[in-house]
Amino acid sequence: MIALLQRVRSASVTVQGEKIADIGQGLLVFLGVEKDDDEETLSRIAEKILKYRVFADSEDKMNLSVMDIAGSVLMVPQFTLAADTRKGLRPSFSSAASPEKGLAMFSQLIDIIKVKGEKMVDDLPEKWLQTGRFGADMEVELVNDGPVTFHLSI
């Protein structure tokens, strides 16, 4: 499983002219599911997303997680992250999960993040966890904070 985390001041997803997700300060996470991913992978990536320290503390050091700041998370499925780009000029998607598995794993991850996040922080914003739409042609807008971007592989 591959997650591309971006620390954002704001982010949104629009599908066919309709804004379906919109967050303020937090993380925009693009997620690629691979063939060999399993439930253990889901748990590990959920922990990393919620606890990865990318926000500045009072000394301007990256010591705070999105949960520490009671921020928001926008999860966007992106199968192209699973592309093998090592050879040639066209990506290979042989390591990507099937669409059925990708959707199931993405949905499970959202459920895990929601439960874990709400156990960690009492005062999260009402719609702190939002998602893009699996399989849709999405327009993603963001104001990257930093910019700060991390590539996580599990």
N, C-alpha and C positions, 0 to 999 in steps of 0.2 A: 504494500500500500504506500502510496506517495501522497504527501500533503505539502502544498506550497502555501506557507503562512505569510500574510502581509499585514503589518501593523497599519491600521487605517484610522483616519479621523472620521471618515464616512465611507459607505459603500452601498450600492444598490444593484438589483437585477431587474431587467425589463424583458418581458416576453410578448411578442406581437403587440407592442405599443402599451402594454399594461405593466406598471411597476408592481412586481410580486414580492419584493423584499427590499428593505431599506434599514440600515443601521447607522448609528453614530460611532463613537470611538470604540474600537475593539479589533477583532481579527477578521479578515477575509481569508477563507481557506478554500483553495481549489483542491479537489480530492480525486485521485486516480486509483482505481481498484485493479489489482493484478490477479491472475489465475490462482496463485497459491495462497491468497489471503484467506484467513479463517477468523473464528471468533476471538482467539487470543490476539490476533493482529488488531482487531477492532478495539479491544480494551486498551491495548498499549498506545494506539494512536490517539484515542480519546483522552487518555491521561496526558499525553504530550501536548495536545492542542490546548487543554484547559490549564495546564501547569507550566508551559514553556514561558520562561521569563524574558519578555521582550519590551516591557514598559519600564520607563524610568522611575526610580525611587527619588527620595528627597535630595540625594547626592548626584542625581542625573546618571545613575548607573542602571543598566538593564537588570533589575532584580525583581520585578513584579510581573505576575501573570495576568491574563485577561480576567481571571476570577478575583485576583487581588484588587483590581481596580473596578470590579463589578461592571465590566464592559460587555459588549455584545459580540456575537459570533455569527458570521454569514458563511454558510457552507455551500459550495458550488461544485456539483459533480463535473469532472473534466477528464474523460477517458484518454485524451491525448497525452496526459502526463505519463501514461504507461508506455508511450512509444519508445521503441529502440531506434536511436538515431546514429548509432555508431558506424553504420555502413551506408554507402550510397547517398543519394539525394532525395530519397523518399522514405518517410518513417514506416517502420514495421510495427504492427500492433499485436504480434504473436504472443506477447506476455500479458496483454490486457485481458481482464475478465470478460466473459460473455455479457451482453446487455442485461440478461436476467439476473446473473450473479451480481453484477455491478449495482443494479437497482436495489436488490435485496440487501447487499452489504451497506450501501449508502443509507438506506432507510434504518437499518439496525444501528449504524453509527450515530445517526441523529437521535435515536431513542436513548442510547447509552450516554451521549453527551448531555442531553436534557436532564436525565436522572442524576448523573454525577455532578453537574454544575449546580443544580438546585439543592443538592445536599451540602455543597461546599459554601454557598453564599445565600444568605437570606434575602438580601435587598437587591436582587437583580432587576434590571429594567423589565417591564411587562413582556415585551417581545424581544428578549435578549438573544434568542436563537432563531435564526431564519435560514431559509434555503433557497437555492436556485431550483430549477425544474429539470429533473433527469430526462435526458434525450431531447430537450428543447434547444432551439437556436436562441441563445441568450445574449443580451447586451449587458455587460458588467461595467459599471462606473465605480471609480474609487478615487479617494484622495489619500494617497499613500503617505504615511507619517514617517518621515526620515529621509529617504525611503529605508524601510526595514523589511527585508524579505528573507525567509528561511525555507530551505528544501528539506523536508523530513522524509526519510524512507524507513519503513518498518518491515 
